[in-house]
Amino acid sequence: MIFSRQSLAISTADNAAFAALARWLTIFAVGVFACSAVCSIISLHCLYADGSYQLIEVLKAGNFVAVAKNRNCASYVLQFPVVVALKLGVVNLRALQIAFGLGCFLPWPLVLLICRRLSPRHFWLAMLGCAVGYLNAAFMPVGEYSIAHAFFWPALFVILFVQPLTTFAAATLIFSSLILVCSYESLLFLGPPLAALALWRTFGGGEKKWSRVWLGLSAGLLVLSAIIAVDGIRHPQAPDNLGGFKQGLETMFLFPSWTIGWSFVWLFLLAVVCLDGRGFSRRFFKMELVLLATVMLVWGLWPVVAPDRLNTQLQYDYRAMQLFTPFGLLLVGCAVNLCPKWFAARQNYFVAFSASLLLAQSLWHISAVWQWHGFVGAWRSELATHSGPVALKDTTFGGQPIGHQAMNFDWNWANPDLSLMLAPNGRVKSIILPPSRAGWHPFDPLNPEALPKLQQYGLNYDDYIKSLMPAKSSSK
């Protein structure tokens, strides 16, 4: 029989030593992941892509800004720290950028801490979801799909693993469900299974009356999230994004990026080790660990080693990973409850592989953010050495690396917004233009009246406006 006692009694190189290794690897991996979040916040990673645009919109409004009606809850999570800072009277632009970074990069570390408190034994599931789903599509800082994926995990942990329901777990479940109501279209697929599991616990017996009330309320909110997601799919605010999502879905499996490809390899190795029943050999245990550590190091340092191969836009194109990963691991979570002995016998493998994957992916993000940090310095230097509007082709950006510095972090239509947010000392001397003026743009950088009204945050347009008139005259 597949689930015989022999198959459950897996022989590892040293079970106690492997358990200790898995435990310390988890601590180290989570610590490195937290460091990657800190690096993103300090390096102003929140300004990448349309992050600069969304921050400017919040600063102009002085309040929350609706990006898409069916994603408002997720957008407000991202904007919450900067809006709080604005309400407290903060006007220092650097401080507001840091606050916006907190909203972009703190939710996932906080969610992991919550999952660890809810069910320490099953924490590897949340780590695996973070590593495979979030960190394969996380370089885009303001993706509402990241928030939807993040708060999926506390809801799943409460419904599957916290029995009986505690006060903290009930509050976590309702809070997560409220955020998921208007977060992303992926809830069309994630909401109904979570709601079904919540209803199964509600009417399955064994729960106190107050627990059934909270579980039932959560189920209703999750069903509502799926209904709102349907409306978002039927009436998309940006139809081109839906086409890009489908195209990215196709290329993700046919031509996987560096992190996606290695994630698939790691998951395959995990499956082989767990299904084979023999695990690591006692004889070659140390050599196998050295080999795996070497692979993780190369994996994590690849953006620094090969900057010409770094293409962070693929992380946006592959945002479907933040749907497939939680959906697939939801099924795994159900299997954990149905076959607890089988998973318990392989617990150390699941923990070690999940932690090592989280570690490698976090190192990759730190390396990529290091490249972004260098790019920010180069962007500021270009702004300081030019006057007026600057064509992208007249800069060093958008092409091959210069030495070991990647130069392809510009984001087409958002270039003017990034130029404002990175203006040296707040003095806007020049603005780097998009490569094309076709299509939608947040504002016209050639029109002084269209420049965002951000003077209260220390931005000064005097130098730019003075140089704008000769530039406009020479372009005629």
TORKOL-4160 file (C-alpha; in steps of 0.2 Angstrom, whole numbers, padded with zeros to 4 digits, m for minus):
476
<pt num="1" X="0000" Y="0000" Z="0000"/>
<pt num="2" X="0006" Y="0018" Z="m0004"/>
<pt num="3" X="0003" Y="0024" Z="0014"/>
<pt num="4" X="0010" Y="0009" Z="0023"/>
<pt num="5" X="0020" Y="0011" Z="0039"/>
<pt num="6" X="0036" Y="0008" Z="0029"/>
<pt num="7" X="0032" Y="0023" Z="0017"/>
<pt num="8" X="0028" Y="0034" Z="0032"/>
<pt num="9" X="0044" Y="0030" Z="0042"/>
<pt num="10" X="0056" Y="0040" Z="0030"/>
<pt num="11" X="0074" Y="0038" Z="0033"/>
<pt num="12" X="0084" Y="0054" Z="0032"/>
<pt num="13" X="0102" Y="0057" Z="0034"/>
<pt num="14" X="0099" Y="0062" Z="0052"/>
<pt num="15" X="0081" Y="0066" Z="0057"/>
<pt num="16" X="0085" Y="0077" Z="0072"/>
<pt num="17" X="0099" Y="0086" Z="0062"/>
<pt num="18" X="0088" Y="0089" Z="0047"/>
<pt num="19" X="0074" Y="0095" Z="0059"/>
<pt num="20" X="0086" Y="0108" Z="0066"/>
<pt num="21" X="0092" Y="0113" Z="0049"/>
<pt num="22" X="0074" Y="0116" Z="0043"/>
<pt num="23" X="0070" Y="0126" Z="0059"/>
<pt num="24" X="0086" Y="0137" Z="0057"/>
<pt num="25" X="0084" Y="0139" Z="0038"/>
<pt num="26" X="0066" Y="0145" Z="0041"/>
<pt num="27" X="0072" Y="0158" Z="0053"/>
<pt num="28" X="0086" Y="0164" Z="0042"/>
<pt num="29" X="0075" Y="0164" Z="0026"/>
<pt num="30" X="0061" Y="0174" Z="0034"/>
<pt num="31" X="0074" Y="0186" Z="0041"/>
<pt num="32" X="0082" Y="0188" Z="0023"/>
<pt num="33" X="0064" Y="0191" Z="0016"/>
<pt num="34" X="0061" Y="0204" Z="0029"/>
<pt num="35" X="0078" Y="0212" Z="0024"/>
<pt num="36" X="0072" Y="0212" Z="0006"/>
<pt num="37" X="0057" Y="0222" Z="0011"/>
<pt num="38" X="0067" Y="0234" Z="0021"/>
<pt num="39" X="0079" Y="0237" Z="0006"/>
<pt num="40" X="0064" Y="0240" Z="m0005"/>
<pt num="41" X="0057" Y="0253" Z="0007"/>
<pt num="42" X="0074" Y="0262" Z="0009"/>
<pt num="43" X="0078" Y="0262" Z="m0010"/>
<pt num="44" X="0062" Y="0269" Z="m0015"/>
<pt num="45" X="0057" Y="0254" Z="m0024"/>
<pt num="46" X="0039" Y="0260" Z="m0022"/>
<pt num="47" X="0042" Y="0272" Z="m0036"/>
<pt num="48" X="0045" Y="0259" Z="m0049"/>
<pt num="49" X="0033" Y="0258" Z="m0064"/>
<pt num="50" X="0017" Y="0266" Z="m0060"/>
<pt num="51" X="0021" Y="0267" Z="m0041"/>
<pt num="52" X="0027" Y="0285" Z="m0044"/>
<pt num="53" X="0011" Y="0289" Z="m0053"/>
<pt num="54" X="0000" Y="0282" Z="m0039"/>
<pt num="55" X="0010" Y="0291" Z="m0026"/>
<pt num="56" X="0008" Y="0308" Z="m0035"/>
<pt num="57" X="m0011" Y="0305" Z="m0037"/>
<pt num="58" X="m0012" Y="0302" Z="m0018"/>
<pt num="59" X="m0002" Y="0318" Z="m0014"/>
<pt num="60" X="m0013" Y="0328" Z="m0026"/>
<pt num="61" X="m0029" Y="0322" Z="m0017"/>
<pt num="62" X="m0022" Y="0322" Z="0000"/>
<pt num="63" X="m0032" Y="0306" Z="0003"/>
<pt num="64" X="m0036" Y="0289" Z="m0003"/>
<pt num="65" X="m0037" Y="0287" Z="m0022"/>
<pt num="66" X="m0048" Y="0274" Z="m0031"/>
<pt num="67" X="m0038" Y="0266" Z="m0045"/>
<pt num="68" X="m0051" Y="0253" Z="m0050"/>
<pt num="69" X="m0068" Y="0251" Z="m0041"/>
<pt num="70" X="m0066" Y="0232" Z="m0040"/>
<pt num="71" X="m0049" Y="0234" Z="m0032"/>
<pt num="72" X="m0052" Y="0248" Z="m0019"/>
<pt num="73" X="m0048" Y="0238" Z="m0004"/>
<pt num="74" X="m0031" Y="0232" Z="m0010"/>
<pt num="75" X="m0027" Y="0250" Z="m0016"/>
<pt num="76" X="m0032" Y="0257" Z="0001"/>
<pt num="77" X="m0020" Y="0245" Z="0010"/>
<pt num="78" X="m0006" Y="0251" Z="m0001"/>
<pt num="79" X="m0010" Y="0269" Z="0002"/>
<pt num="80" X="m0014" Y="0268" Z="0020"/>
<pt num="81" X="0003" Y="0273" Z="0028"/>
<pt num="82" X="0005" Y="0288" Z="0016"/>
<pt num="83" X="m0013" Y="0294" Z="0019"/>
<pt num="84" X="m0010" Y="0293" Z="0038"/>
<pt num="85" X="0006" Y="0303" Z="0036"/>
<pt num="86" X="m0003" Y="0316" Z="0026"/>
<pt num="87" X="m0017" Y="0317" Z="0039"/>
<pt num="88" X="m0004" Y="0320" Z="0052"/>
<pt num="89" X="0003" Y="0334" Z="0043"/>
<pt num="90" X="0019" Y="0327" Z="0035"/>
<pt num="91" X="0024" Y="0336" Z="0020"/>
<pt num="92" X="0042" Y="0330" Z="0018"/>
<pt num="93" X="0043" Y="0321" Z="0001"/>
<pt num="94" X="0056" Y="0309" Z="0006"/>
<pt num="95" X="0046" Y="0304" Z="0022"/>
<pt num="96" X="0030" Y="0302" Z="0011"/>
<pt num="97" X="0039" Y="0291" Z="m0001"/>
<pt num="98" X="0045" Y="0280" Z="0013"/>
<pt num="99" X="0027" Y="0279" Z="0020"/>
<pt num="100" X="0021" Y="0274" Z="0003"/>
<pt num="101" X="0035" Y="0260" Z="0003"/>
<pt num="102" X="0028" Y="0254" Z="0019"/>
<pt num="103" X="0011" Y="0251" Z="0012"/>
<pt num="104" X="0019" Y="0242" Z="m0003"/>
<pt num="105" X="0031" Y="0231" Z="0005"/>
<pt num="106" X="0025" Y="0228" Z="0023"/>
<pt num="107" X="0009" Y="0218" Z="0020"/>
<pt num="108" X="0018" Y="0202" Z="0016"/>
<pt num="109" X="0030" Y="0201" Z="0031"/>
<pt num="110" X="0015" Y="0205" Z="0042"/>
<pt num="111" X="0005" Y="0191" Z="0034"/>
<pt num="112" X="0019" Y="0179" Z="0037"/>
<pt num="113" X="0020" Y="0183" Z="0055"/>
<pt num="114" X="0001" Y="0181" Z="0057"/>
<pt num="115" X="0001" Y="0164" Z="0048"/>
<pt num="116" X="0016" Y="0159" Z="0060"/>
<pt num="117" X="0005" Y="0163" Z="0075"/>
<pt num="118" X="m0011" Y="0155" Z="0068"/>
<pt num="119" X="m0002" Y="0138" Z="0064"/>
<pt num="120" X="0016" Y="0136" Z="0067"/>
<pt num="121" X="0016" Y="0118" Z="0060"/>
<pt num="122" X="0009" Y="0123" Z="0044"/>
<pt num="123" X="0019" Y="0139" Z="0041"/>
<pt num="124" X="0029" Y="0131" Z="0027"/>
<pt num="125" X="0013" Y="0133" Z="0016"/>
<pt num="126" X="0013" Y="0152" Z="0018"/>
<pt num="127" X="0032" Y="0152" Z="0015"/>
<pt num="128" X="0030" Y="0142" Z="m0001"/>
<pt num="129" X="0016" Y="0153" Z="m0007"/>
<pt num="130" X="0026" Y="0169" Z="m0004"/>
<pt num="131" X="0041" Y="0161" Z="m0013"/>
<pt num="132" X="0032" Y="0154" Z="m0028"/>
<pt num="133" X="0018" Y="0166" Z="m0030"/>
<pt num="134" X="0022" Y="0183" Z="m0023"/>
<pt num="135" X="0041" Y="0184" Z="m0026"/>
<pt num="136" X="0039" Y="0179" Z="m0044"/>
<pt num="137" X="0028" Y="0194" Z="m0047"/>
<pt num="138" X="0033" Y="0206" Z="m0033"/>
<pt num="139" X="0044" Y="0218" Z="m0042"/>
<pt num="140" X="0029" Y="0228" Z="m0047"/>
<pt num="141" X="0026" Y="0238" Z="m0031"/>
<pt num="142" X="0008" Y="0243" Z="m0032"/>
<pt num="143" X="0000" Y="0227" Z="m0039"/>
<pt num="144" X="m0017" Y="0224" Z="m0031"/>
<pt num="145" X="m0015" Y="0206" Z="m0035"/>
<pt num="146" X="m0001" Y="0205" Z="m0022"/>
<pt num="147" X="m0013" Y="0211" Z="m0008"/>
<pt num="148" X="m0026" Y="0199" Z="m0013"/>
<pt num="149" X="m0014" Y="0185" Z="m0013"/>
<pt num="150" X="m0007" Y="0191" Z="0004"/>
<pt num="151" X="m0023" Y="0191" Z="0014"/>
<pt num="152" X="m0029" Y="0175" Z="0006"/>
<pt num="153" X="m0016" Y="0166" Z="0018"/>
<pt num="154" X="m0023" Y="0171" Z="0035"/>
<pt num="155" X="m0041" Y="0167" Z="0029"/>
<pt num="156" X="m0035" Y="0150" Z="0023"/>
<pt num="157" X="m0025" Y="0147" Z="0039"/>
<pt num="158" X="m0040" Y="0151" Z="0050"/>
<pt num="159" X="m0052" Y="0141" Z="0041"/>
<pt num="160" X="m0041" Y="0125" Z="0039"/>
<pt num="161" X="m0030" Y="0125" Z="0054"/>
<pt num="162" X="m0037" Y="0135" Z="0068"/>
<pt num="163" X="m0049" Y="0123" Z="0077"/>
<pt num="164" X="m0058" Y="0128" Z="0088"/>
<pt num="165" X="m0059" Y="0146" Z="0082"/>
<pt num="166" X="m0051" Y="0158" Z="0094"/>
<pt num="167" X="m0055" Y="0177" Z="0096"/>
<pt num="168" X="m0038" Y="0182" Z="0087"/>
<pt num="169" X="m0042" Y="0170" Z="0073"/>
<pt num="170" X="m0060" Y="0176" Z="0071"/>
<pt num="171" X="m0054" Y="0194" Z="0070"/>
<pt num="172" X="m0041" Y="0189" Z="0057"/>
<pt num="173" X="m0053" Y="0180" Z="0047"/>
<pt num="174" X="m0066" Y="0194" Z="0046"/>
<pt num="175" X="m0052" Y="0207" Z="0043"/>
<pt num="176" X="m0044" Y="0197" Z="0029"/>
<pt num="177" X="m0061" Y="0194" Z="0021"/>
<pt num="178" X="m0066" Y="0212" Z="0021"/>
<pt num="179" X="m0050" Y="0216" Z="0012"/>
<pt num="180" X="m0053" Y="0202" Z="m0001"/>
<pt num="181" X="m0070" Y="0209" Z="m0005"/>
<pt num="182" X="m0063" Y="0222" Z="m0017"/>
<pt num="183" X="m0045" Y="0217" Z="m0020"/>
<pt num="184" X="m0043" Y="0208" Z="m0037"/>
<pt num="185" X="m0051" Y="0198" Z="m0051"/>
<pt num="186" X="m0042" Y="0183" Z="m0045"/>
<pt num="187" X="m0055" Y="0181" Z="m0031"/>
<pt num="188" X="m0067" Y="0174" Z="m0044"/>
<pt num="189" X="m0057" Y="0158" Z="m0042"/>
<pt num="190" X="m0050" Y="0160" Z="m0024"/>
<pt num="191" X="m0066" Y="0167" Z="m0016"/>
<pt num="192" X="m0078" Y="0152" Z="m0019"/>
<pt num="193" X="m0067" Y="0138" Z="m0012"/>
<pt num="194" X="m0063" Y="0148" Z="0003"/>
<pt num="195" X="m0081" Y="0152" Z="0006"/>
<pt num="196" X="m0085" Y="0133" Z="0003"/>
<pt num="197" X="m0073" Y="0128" Z="0017"/>
<pt num="198" X="m0079" Y="0141" Z="0029"/>
<pt num="199" X="m0097" Y="0135" Z="0026"/>
<pt num="200" X="m0092" Y="0117" Z="0028"/>
<pt num="201" X="m0085" Y="0122" Z="0045"/>
<pt num="202" X="m0100" Y="0132" Z="0049"/>
<pt num="203" X="m0112" Y="0118" Z="0047"/>
<pt num="204" X="m0101" Y="0103" Z="0050"/>
<pt num="205" X="m0104" Y="0103" Z="0068"/>
<pt num="206" X="m0092" Y="0105" Z="0083"/>
<pt num="207" X="m0091" Y="0124" Z="0082"/>
<pt num="208" X="m0098" Y="0136" Z="0095"/>
<pt num="209" X="m0112" Y="0147" Z="0090"/>
<pt num="210" X="m0102" Y="0163" Z="0090"/>
<pt num="211" X="m0089" Y="0154" Z="0079"/>
<pt num="212" X="m0102" Y="0149" Z="0066"/>
<pt num="213" X="m0108" Y="0167" Z="0065"/>
<pt num="214" X="m0090" Y="0173" Z="0061"/>
<pt num="215" X="m0087" Y="0159" Z="0049"/>
<pt num="216" X="m0104" Y="0162" Z="0040"/>
<pt num="217" X="m0101" Y="0180" Z="0039"/>
<pt num="218" X="m0083" Y="0177" Z="0031"/>
<pt num="219" X="m0091" Y="0165" Z="0019"/>
<pt num="220" X="m0104" Y="0178" Z="0013"/>
<pt num="221" X="m0090" Y="0191" Z="0011"/>
<pt num="222" X="m0079" Y="0179" Z="0001"/>
<pt num="223" X="m0094" Y="0175" Z="m0011"/>
<pt num="224" X="m0097" Y="0194" Z="m0013"/>
<pt num="225" X="m0078" Y="0195" Z="m0018"/>
<pt num="226" X="m0081" Y="0183" Z="m0032"/>
<pt num="227" X="m0096" Y="0193" Z="m0038"/>
<pt num="228" X="m0086" Y="0209" Z="m0038"/>
<pt num="229" X="m0072" Y="0200" Z="m0047"/>
<pt num="230" X="m0084" Y="0195" Z="m0061"/>
<pt num="231" X="m0089" Y="0213" Z="m0063"/>
<pt num="232" X="m0071" Y="0218" Z="m0064"/>
<pt num="233" X="m0068" Y="0205" Z="m0078"/>
<pt num="234" X="m0083" Y="0209" Z="m0088"/>
<pt num="235" X="m0080" Y="0228" Z="m0087"/>
<pt num="236" X="m0061" Y="0230" Z="m0085"/>
<pt num="237" X="m0055" Y="0248" Z="m0082"/>
<pt num="238" X="m0040" Y="0245" Z="m0093"/>
<pt num="239" X="m0045" Y="0231" Z="m0107"/>
<pt num="240" X="m0027" Y="0231" Z="m0113"/>
<pt num="241" X="m0021" Y="0224" Z="m0096"/>
<pt num="242" X="m0033" Y="0209" Z="m0098"/>
<pt num="243" X="m0024" Y="0205" Z="m0115"/>
<pt num="244" X="m0007" Y="0207" Z="m0107"/>
<pt num="245" X="m0013" Y="0195" Z="m0093"/>
<pt num="246" X="m0017" Y="0181" Z="m0105"/>
<pt num="247" X="m0001" Y="0184" Z="m0115"/>
<pt num="248" X="0009" Y="0183" Z="m0099"/>
<pt num="249" X="0000" Y="0167" Z="m0094"/>
<pt num="250" X="0006" Y="0159" Z="m0110"/>
<pt num="251" X="0024" Y="0164" Z="m0110"/>
<pt num="252" X="0026" Y="0160" Z="m0092"/>
<pt num="253" X="0025" Y="0141" Z="m0095"/>
<pt num="254" X="0033" Y="0142" Z="m0113"/>
<pt num="255" X="0047" Y="0154" Z="m0109"/>
<pt num="256" X="0049" Y="0155" Z="m0090"/>
<pt num="257" X="0060" Y="0169" Z="m0083"/>
<pt num="258" X="0075" Y="0165" Z="m0072"/>
<pt num="259" X="0065" Y="0165" Z="m0055"/>
<pt num="260" X="0050" Y="0156" Z="m0063"/>
<pt num="261" X="0061" Y="0142" Z="m0071"/>
<pt num="262" X="0071" Y="0139" Z="m0055"/>
<pt num="263" X="0055" Y="0139" Z="m0044"/>
<pt num="264" X="0048" Y="0125" Z="m0056"/>
<pt num="265" X="0064" Y="0115" Z="m0053"/>
<pt num="266" X="0063" Y="0117" Z="m0035"/>
<pt num="267" X="0045" Y="0111" Z="m0034"/>
<pt num="268" X="0050" Y="0096" Z="m0044"/>
<pt num="269" X="0064" Y="0092" Z="m0033"/>
<pt num="270" X="0053" Y="0094" Z="m0018"/>
<pt num="271" X="0040" Y="0082" Z="m0026"/>
<pt num="272" X="0054" Y="0069" Z="m0030"/>
<pt num="273" X="0061" Y="0069" Z="m0012"/>
<pt num="274" X="0044" Y="0068" Z="m0004"/>
<pt num="275" X="0037" Y="0054" Z="m0016"/>
<pt num="276" X="0053" Y="0044" Z="m0017"/>
<pt num="277" X="0052" Y="0040" Z="0002"/>
<pt num="278" X="0071" Y="0040" Z="0004"/>
<pt num="279" X="0075" Y="0058" Z="0005"/>
<pt num="280" X="0093" Y="0064" Z="0006"/>
<pt num="281" X="0106" Y="0050" Z="0007"/>
<pt num="282" X="0116" Y="0048" Z="0023"/>
<pt num="283" X="0132" Y="0046" Z="0013"/>
<pt num="284" X="0131" Y="0061" Z="0003"/>
<pt num="285" X="0121" Y="0073" Z="0014"/>
<pt num="286" X="0134" Y="0086" Z="0017"/>
<pt num="287" X="0138" Y="0086" Z="m0002"/>
<pt num="288" X="0120" Y="0088" Z="m0007"/>
<pt num="289" X="0118" Y="0103" Z="0006"/>
<pt num="290" X="0133" Y="0111" Z="m0002"/>
<pt num="291" X="0126" Y="0109" Z="m0019"/>
<pt num="292" X="0109" Y="0116" Z="m0015"/>
<pt num="293" X="0118" Y="0131" Z="m0006"/>
<pt num="294" X="0128" Y="0135" Z="m0021"/>
<pt num="295" X="0113" Y="0134" Z="m0032"/>
<pt num="296" X="0103" Y="0146" Z="m0021"/>
<pt num="297" X="0118" Y="0158" Z="m0020"/>
<pt num="298" X="0119" Y="0159" Z="m0039"/>
<pt num="299" X="0101" Y="0160" Z="m0041"/>
<pt num="300" X="0100" Y="0175" Z="m0028"/>
<pt num="301" X="0115" Y="0184" Z="m0035"/>
<pt num="302" X="0110" Y="0183" Z="m0054"/>
<pt num="303" X="0104" Y="0201" Z="m0056"/>
<pt num="304" X="0121" Y="0207" Z="m0050"/>
<pt num="305" X="0131" Y="0194" Z="m0060"/>
<pt num="306" X="0121" Y="0195" Z="m0076"/>
<pt num="307" X="0113" Y="0213" Z="m0077"/>
<pt num="308" X="0110" Y="0211" Z="m0096"/>
<pt num="309" X="0098" Y="0196" Z="m0092"/>
<pt num="310" X="0088" Y="0206" Z="m0079"/>
<pt num="311" X="0070" Y="0210" Z="m0085"/>
<pt num="312" X="0059" Y="0215" Z="m0070"/>
<pt num="313" X="0044" Y="0219" Z="m0082"/>
<pt num="314" X="0042" Y="0200" Z="m0083"/>
<pt num="315" X="0037" Y="0200" Z="m0065"/>
<pt num="316" X="0022" Y="0210" Z="m0070"/>
<pt num="317" X="0018" Y="0199" Z="m0085"/>
<pt num="318" X="0019" Y="0184" Z="m0074"/>
<pt num="319" X="0006" Y="0191" Z="m0061"/>
<pt num="320" X="m0004" Y="0175" Z="m0064"/>
<pt num="321" X="0007" Y="0166" Z="m0052"/>
<pt num="322" X="m0002" Y="0175" Z="m0039"/>
<pt num="323" X="m0018" Y="0166" Z="m0044"/>
<pt num="324" X="m0011" Y="0149" Z="m0048"/>
<pt num="325" X="0000" Y="0147" Z="m0032"/>
<pt num="326" X="m0013" Y="0151" Z="m0019"/>
<pt num="327" X="m0026" Y="0140" Z="m0028"/>
<pt num="328" X="m0014" Y="0125" Z="m0030"/>
<pt num="329" X="m0008" Y="0127" Z="m0012"/>
<pt num="330" X="m0026" Y="0128" Z="m0006"/>
<pt num="331" X="m0028" Y="0110" Z="m0013"/>
<pt num="332" X="m0012" Y="0105" Z="m0004"/>
<pt num="333" X="m0019" Y="0113" Z="0012"/>
<pt num="334" X="m0034" Y="0102" Z="0011"/>
<pt num="335" X="m0023" Y="0087" Z="0008"/>
<pt num="336" X="m0013" Y="0091" Z="0024"/>
<pt num="337" X="m0030" Y="0090" Z="0034"/>
<pt num="338" X="m0035" Y="0074" Z="0025"/>
<pt num="339" X="m0018" Y="0064" Z="0026"/>
<pt num="340" X="m0010" Y="0072" Z="0041"/>
<pt num="341" X="0002" Y="0057" Z="0044"/>
<pt num="342" X="0009" Y="0057" Z="0027"/>
<pt num="343" X="0013" Y="0075" Z="0028"/>
<pt num="344" X="0019" Y="0074" Z="0046"/>
<pt num="345" X="0032" Y="0061" Z="0040"/>
<pt num="346" X="0039" Y="0073" Z="0027"/>
<pt num="347" X="0037" Y="0089" Z="0037"/>
<pt num="348" X="0056" Y="0092" Z="0038"/>
<pt num="349" X="0057" Y="0091" Z="0019"/>
<pt num="350" X="0042" Y="0103" Z="0016"/>
<pt num="351" X="0049" Y="0115" Z="0028"/>
<pt num="352" X="0067" Y="0115" Z="0022"/>
<pt num="353" X="0063" Y="0116" Z="0003"/>
<pt num="354" X="0050" Y="0130" Z="0006"/>
<pt num="355" X="0062" Y="0140" Z="0017"/>
<pt num="356" X="0076" Y="0137" Z="0005"/>
<pt num="357" X="0065" Y="0143" Z="m0010"/>
<pt num="358" X="0060" Y="0159" Z="0000"/>
<pt num="359" X="0078" Y="0162" Z="0004"/>
<pt num="360" X="0084" Y="0161" Z="m0014"/>
<pt num="361" X="0070" Y="0172" Z="m0020"/>
<pt num="362" X="0073" Y="0185" Z="m0007"/>
<pt num="363" X="0091" Y="0185" Z="m0011"/>
<pt num="364" X="0086" Y="0188" Z="m0030"/>
<pt num="365" X="0075" Y="0202" Z="m0025"/>
<pt num="366" X="0089" Y="0210" Z="m0014"/>
<pt num="367" X="0100" Y="0209" Z="m0029"/>
<pt num="368" X="0087" Y="0216" Z="m0041"/>
<pt num="369" X="0083" Y="0231" Z="m0029"/>
<pt num="370" X="0102" Y="0234" Z="m0028"/>
<pt num="371" X="0101" Y="0237" Z="m0047"/>
<pt num="372" X="0086" Y="0248" Z="m0045"/>
<pt num="373" X="0096" Y="0258" Z="m0031"/>
<pt num="374" X="0110" Y="0261" Z="m0044"/>
<pt num="375" X="0097" Y="0265" Z="m0057"/>
<pt num="376" X="0089" Y="0279" Z="m0046"/>
<pt num="377" X="0106" Y="0287" Z="m0044"/>
<pt num="378" X="0109" Y="0287" Z="m0062"/>
<pt num="379" X="0092" Y="0294" Z="m0066"/>
<pt num="380" X="0095" Y="0308" Z="m0053"/>
<pt num="381" X="0112" Y="0312" Z="m0062"/>
<pt num="382" X="0103" Y="0313" Z="m0079"/>
<pt num="383" X="0090" Y="0325" Z="m0071"/>
<pt num="384" X="0104" Y="0336" Z="m0064"/>
<pt num="385" X="0114" Y="0337" Z="m0080"/>
<pt num="386" X="0100" Y="0341" Z="m0092"/>
<pt num="387" X="0087" Y="0356" Z="m0093"/>
<pt num="388" X="0069" Y="0355" Z="m0099"/>
<pt num="389" X="0061" Y="0340" Z="m0107"/>
<pt num="390" X="0073" Y="0326" Z="m0111"/>
<pt num="391" X="0070" Y="0312" Z="m0124"/>
<pt num="392" X="0073" Y="0295" Z="m0117"/>
<pt num="393" X="0085" Y="0291" Z="m0132"/>
<pt num="394" X="0096" Y="0306" Z="m0127"/>
<pt num="395" X="0099" Y="0297" Z="m0110"/>
<pt num="396" X="0108" Y="0281" Z="m0105"/>
<pt num="397" X="0092" Y="0272" Z="m0100"/>
<pt num="398" X="0082" Y="0259" Z="m0109"/>
<pt num="399" X="0096" Y="0249" Z="m0116"/>
<pt num="400" X="0111" Y="0238" Z="m0112"/>
<pt num="401" X="0119" Y="0239" Z="m0094"/>
<pt num="402" X="0133" Y="0251" Z="m0091"/>
<pt num="403" X="0146" Y="0240" Z="m0083"/>
<pt num="404" X="0137" Y="0230" Z="m0070"/>
<pt num="405" X="0123" Y="0242" Z="m0069"/>
<pt num="406" X="0106" Y="0238" Z="m0077"/>
<pt num="407" X="0098" Y="0253" Z="m0085"/>
<pt num="408" X="0081" Y="0246" Z="m0091"/>
<pt num="409" X="0070" Y="0251" Z="m0076"/>
<pt num="410" X="0061" Y="0265" Z="m0085"/>
<pt num="411" X="0042" Y="0263" Z="m0087"/>
<pt num="412" X="0037" Y="0272" Z="m0103"/>
<pt num="413" X="0022" Y="0283" Z="m0099"/>
<pt num="414" X="0028" Y="0284" Z="m0080"/>
<pt num="415" X="0045" Y="0292" Z="m0084"/>
<pt num="416" X="0038" Y="0310" Z="m0081"/>
<pt num="417" X="0031" Y="0305" Z="m0064"/>
<pt num="418" X="0047" Y="0296" Z="m0059"/>
<pt num="419" X="0057" Y="0312" Z="m0064"/>
<pt num="420" X="0046" Y="0323" Z="m0052"/>
<pt num="421" X="0048" Y="0310" Z="m0038"/>
<pt num="422" X="0067" Y="0309" Z="m0040"/>
<pt num="423" X="0071" Y="0328" Z="m0043"/>
<pt num="424" X="0087" Y="0332" Z="m0034"/>
<pt num="425" X="0083" Y="0342" Z="m0018"/>
<pt num="426" X="0065" Y="0344" Z="m0025"/>
<pt num="427" X="0071" Y="0356" Z="m0039"/>
<pt num="428" X="0063" Y="0350" Z="m0055"/>
<pt num="429" X="0076" Y="0355" Z="m0068"/>
<pt num="430" X="0072" Y="0342" Z="m0081"/>
<pt num="431" X="0059" Y="0329" Z="m0085"/>
<pt num="432" X="0063" Y="0313" Z="m0095"/>
<pt num="433" X="0050" Y="0310" Z="m0108"/>
<pt num="434" X="0041" Y="0294" Z="m0113"/>
<pt num="435" X="0048" Y="0286" Z="m0129"/>
<pt num="436" X="0032" Y="0290" Z="m0137"/>
<pt num="437" X="0018" Y="0302" Z="m0134"/>
<pt num="438" X="0005" Y="0291" Z="m0141"/>
<pt num="439" X="m0009" Y="0284" Z="m0129"/>
<pt num="440" X="m0013" Y="0289" Z="m0112"/>
<pt num="441" X="m0002" Y="0300" Z="m0101"/>
<pt num="442" X="m0005" Y="0306" Z="m0083"/>
<pt num="443" X="0000" Y="0324" Z="m0088"/>
<pt num="444" X="0008" Y="0334" Z="m0102"/>
<pt num="445" X="0026" Y="0338" Z="m0097"/>
<pt num="446" X="0027" Y="0351" Z="m0111"/>
<pt num="447" X="0012" Y="0361" Z="m0103"/>
<pt num="448" X="0017" Y="0371" Z="m0088"/>
<pt num="449" X="m0001" Y="0372" Z="m0082"/>
<pt num="450" X="m0003" Y="0353" Z="m0083"/>
<pt num="451" X="0012" Y="0350" Z="m0070"/>
<pt num="452" X="0005" Y="0342" Z="m0054"/>
<pt num="453" X="0002" Y="0354" Z="m0040"/>
<pt num="454" X="0015" Y="0347" Z="m0028"/>
<pt num="455" X="0024" Y="0363" Z="m0022"/>
<pt num="456" X="0017" Y="0360" Z="m0004"/>
<pt num="457" X="0029" Y="0345" Z="m0003"/>
<pt num="458" X="0044" Y="0354" Z="m0008"/>
<pt num="459" X="0044" Y="0353" Z="m0027"/>
<pt num="460" X="0050" Y="0368" Z="m0037"/>
<pt num="461" X="0046" Y="0370" Z="m0055"/>
<pt num="462" X="0054" Y="0387" Z="m0058"/>
<pt num="463" X="0070" Y="0380" Z="m0067"/>
<pt num="464" X="0060" Y="0368" Z="m0078"/>
<pt num="465" X="0048" Y="0381" Z="m0083"/>
<pt num="466" X="0061" Y="0393" Z="m0088"/>
<pt num="467" X="0070" Y="0380" Z="m0099"/>
<pt num="468" X="0053" Y="0374" Z="m0106"/>
<pt num="469" X="0049" Y="0389" Z="m0117"/>
<pt num="470" X="0066" Y="0388" Z="m0127"/>
<pt num="471" X="0064" Y="0370" Z="m0129"/>
<pt num="472" X="0046" Y="0371" Z="m0135"/>
<pt num="473" X="0052" Y="0385" Z="m0148"/>
<pt num="474" X="0066" Y="0375" Z="m0154"/>
<pt num="475" X="0055" Y="0359" Z="m0157"/>
<pt num="476" X="0043" Y="0369" Z="m0168"/>
